[in-house]
Amino acid sequence: MNSIHEVKKHFLAIAGQLGAIEIALFVGIFVIFVLIFILGVAWRANKPARSVLFLLSFLILFSTPFVLSYLMQEKIYKIQTTYYQAKPMQYADGFLVDMDITNIGKRSIKQCIVRIEVFHNQNRWIDKLKNMLWAQESFVYHLTQKIPVHHTQHFIVMIDGYGFKHKPYKVGTSCS
């Protein structure tokens, strides 16, 4: 039951980040899916063309999240991040991230998410496999400062409660 609440919480967090552009792109891709699907239904006499159109329509439907992610991260809200420091604190349970975020996309950025993923120690092969699939712990910090197009903003982020001083980690930033 607890995992259902976690999935619901994660889904609502993702849905809360959607803006007008994301919804318009989703609707546009869905309209393309519907048009190709209806074209496949209309050509029911031509079996090879119908099969190709049905395959293409479902390929479009199931590739929608990947296409949206690519468009949002690489075209519309593209960022360039320079990390000056990203390391666990020496004498406190915290993590320090000192960075610049440059908006090189096509729209102003409203919020950014800094994510620190802590991985298992890679002593055994099973730990290497776990690290490829999921992180041991994940810390998230939301930045709500607006960044106009072709501007750079400096951020210093301190994440409390980070107790993994000697574990491998990865720092990532995404904006929308």
C-alpha positions as CSV (number, residue, x, y, z in Angstrom):
1,M,0.0,0.0,0.0
2,N,2.9,2.4,0.8
3,S,4.4,1.9,-2.7
4,I,1.0,2.9,-4.3
5,H,1.2,6.2,-2.4
6,E,4.8,6.7,-3.5
7,V,3.8,6.2,-7.2
8,K,0.9,8.5,-6.8
9,K,3.1,11.2,-5.1
10,H,5.7,10.8,-7.9
11,F,3.0,11.0,-10.6
12,L,1.5,14.2,-9.1
13,A,4.9,15.8,-8.8
14,I,5.5,15.2,-12.5
15,A,2.0,16.3,-13.5
16,G,2.6,19.5,-11.4
17,Q,5.6,20.4,-13.6
18,L,3.6,20.3,-16.8
19,G,3.0,23.6,-18.4
20,A,1.1,24.8,-21.5
21,I,3.9,23.9,-23.9
22,E,4.1,20.3,-22.6
23,I,0.4,19.8,-22.8
24,A,0.2,21.3,-26.3
25,L,3.0,19.0,-27.5
26,F,1.3,16.0,-26.0
27,V,-2.0,16.9,-27.6
28,G,-0.3,17.4,-31.0
29,I,1.4,14.0,-30.8
30,F,-1.9,12.4,-29.7
31,V,-3.7,14.0,-32.7
32,I,-1.1,12.5,-35.0
33,F,-1.6,9.1,-33.4
34,V,-5.4,9.4,-33.8
35,L,-5.1,10.5,-37.5
36,I,-2.8,7.6,-38.4
37,F,-4.9,5.1,-36.5
38,I,-8.1,6.3,-38.2
39,L,-6.3,6.1,-41.6
40,G,-5.4,2.4,-40.7
41,V,-9.0,1.7,-39.9
42,A,-10.1,3.3,-43.2
43,W,-7.8,1.2,-45.2
44,R,-9.1,-2.1,-43.9
45,A,-9.1,-3.7,-47.3
46,N,-5.3,-3.2,-47.8
47,K,-3.9,-5.5,-45.1
48,P,-0.1,-4.6,-45.5
49,A,-0.8,-0.8,-45.4
50,R,-3.2,-1.3,-42.5
51,S,-0.6,-3.3,-40.5
52,V,2.1,-0.7,-41.2
53,L,-0.3,2.2,-40.2
54,F,-1.4,0.4,-37.0
55,L,2.3,-0.3,-36.1
56,L,3.2,3.3,-36.8
57,S,0.3,4.7,-34.8
58,F,1.2,2.6,-31.7
59,L,4.9,3.4,-32.1
60,I,3.9,7.1,-32.0
61,L,1.7,6.6,-29.0
62,F,4.3,4.7,-26.9
63,S,7.2,7.0,-27.9
64,T,5.4,10.1,-26.7
65,P,7.1,10.4,-23.2
66,F,10.5,10.0,-24.8
67,V,9.8,12.5,-27.5
68,L,8.4,15.0,-25.0
69,S,11.5,14.5,-22.7
70,Y,13.9,15.1,-25.6
71,L,12.1,18.2,-26.8
72,M,11.9,19.7,-23.3
73,Q,15.4,18.9,-22.3
74,E,17.3,19.4,-25.6
75,K,15.3,22.1,-27.4
76,I,13.0,24.2,-25.3
77,Y,14.5,24.2,-21.8
78,K,18.1,23.4,-22.7
79,I,20.6,24.3,-20.0
80,Q,24.4,24.4,-19.5
81,T,25.5,23.6,-16.0
82,T,28.9,24.4,-14.6
83,Y,29.6,22.8,-11.2
84,Y,32.3,24.6,-9.1
85,Q,31.8,22.3,-6.1
86,A,29.6,19.3,-5.6
87,K,30.7,17.3,-2.6
88,P,29.5,16.0,0.8
89,M,30.3,18.3,3.8
90,Q,33.3,17.2,5.9
91,Y,31.9,17.7,9.4
92,A,28.2,18.0,8.9
93,D,25.5,15.8,7.4
94,G,25.0,17.9,4.3
95,F,25.8,18.2,0.7
96,L,27.1,21.4,-1.0
97,V,26.5,22.2,-4.6
98,D,28.0,25.4,-6.0
99,M,27.0,25.9,-9.7
100,D,26.1,28.2,-12.5
101,I,23.0,27.4,-14.7
102,T,22.9,29.0,-18.2
103,N,19.7,29.0,-20.1
104,I,20.5,28.2,-23.7
105,G,17.0,27.1,-24.6
106,K,14.2,28.9,-26.3
107,R,12.0,29.8,-23.3
108,S,12.5,31.3,-19.8
109,I,13.1,28.8,-17.1
110,K,10.7,28.9,-14.1
111,Q,12.2,26.2,-11.9
112,C,15.1,23.8,-11.7
113,I,15.5,20.6,-9.8
114,V,18.9,19.6,-8.4
115,R,19.1,15.8,-7.8
116,I,21.8,13.9,-5.9
117,E,21.7,10.2,-6.4
118,V,23.7,8.0,-4.0
119,F,24.8,4.6,-5.2
120,H,25.9,1.4,-3.6
121,N,29.6,0.8,-3.1
122,Q,30.8,-1.2,-6.1
123,N,32.5,-4.0,-4.2
124,R,30.5,-6.8,-5.7
125,W,29.0,-7.4,-9.1
126,I,25.5,-7.4,-7.7
127,D,26.1,-3.8,-6.4
128,K,27.2,-2.7,-9.9
129,L,23.9,-4.2,-11.3
130,K,21.9,-2.4,-8.6
131,N,23.6,0.9,-9.5
132,M,22.6,0.5,-13.2
133,L,18.9,0.0,-12.2
134,W,18.3,2.4,-9.3
135,A,20.1,4.6,-6.7
136,Q,20.3,3.7,-3.1
137,E,19.1,7.1,-2.0
138,S,18.0,10.2,-3.9
139,F,17.9,13.8,-2.6
140,V,16.0,16.5,-4.4
141,Y,16.2,20.3,-4.1
142,H,13.9,22.7,-6.0
143,L,15.1,26.1,-7.2
144,T,12.3,28.5,-8.1
145,Q,14.3,31.4,-9.4
146,K,13.4,32.5,-13.0
147,I,16.2,32.4,-15.5
148,P,15.7,34.3,-18.8
149,V,16.9,33.0,-22.2
150,H,20.7,33.4,-22.6
151,H,21.3,34.4,-19.0
152,T,23.4,32.7,-16.3
153,Q,22.4,32.4,-12.7
154,H,24.7,31.3,-9.8
155,F,23.3,29.0,-7.1
156,I,24.7,27.6,-3.9
157,V,22.6,24.7,-2.7
158,M,22.9,23.1,0.7
159,I,21.1,19.8,1.2
160,D,20.7,18.7,4.8
161,G,20.4,15.1,6.0
162,Y,23.0,13.7,3.6
163,G,24.8,11.0,5.6
164,F,26.6,9.2,2.8
165,K,30.1,10.6,3.0
166,H,32.0,7.7,1.4
167,K,29.6,6.4,-1.1
168,P,29.6,7.2,-4.9
169,Y,27.1,9.8,-6.0
170,K,25.9,11.7,-9.1
171,V,24.6,15.2,-9.2
172,G,22.2,16.2,-12.0
173,T,20.1,19.3,-12.8
174,S,17.0,19.6,-14.9
175,C,14.9,22.7,-15.6
176,S,11.5,23.5,-16.9
